[in-house]
């Protein structure tokens, strides 16, 4: 199962050279969907299987391309940092911290580099012991690590069976859905509930989209030339 959902290394070059920026973002997000399957519904990124080595190495890289703010938040989670060190090497985590390049990531990298600088490169070291040393250097306790596990899925939202199309808001806090009942429904993702119901013209109900800034939604029926707009 894990082997079917991992990604060939050659895809990195393809993402960089052959696709437009929009296509690249879309495919990074599709690949992250594979990782979410491995983490399982309701799980955290720490629930990625140990054998899913590709995702332990490249999750932040994929996330950074389509949701940089989420990548920046995940890479400084103490639980994620410790798991990365235990499964791979601290140098891999340092590369992720440098990639997102935020004040928090730079501060964490500085602490990790200080600890690493005291290690004898010629002598073997126990990853678990190193993780504990880094945990202490970062000023964290085991309980803080447990309490701050990064979620892979924020919510599971079940849409009605008559839903024809849906679109997520730019900040991922709400989505719009249209369907055969000829209404436009706006859902609160975190609350998993309908926020607003907007009656739609009879011909609307097949397709929808959200403006990049989230200020309005667009709906379109089959064969319709002009989209119908609803302001948020």
Helices and strands as residue ranges (DSSP letters): H 2-5, H 11-17, H 21-39, G 45-47, H 53-66, H 68-75, H 78-87, H 90-100, H 103-117, H 127-137, H 142-147, E 163-168, E 174-179, E 183-188, E 193-199, E 207-210, E 216-220, E 228-231
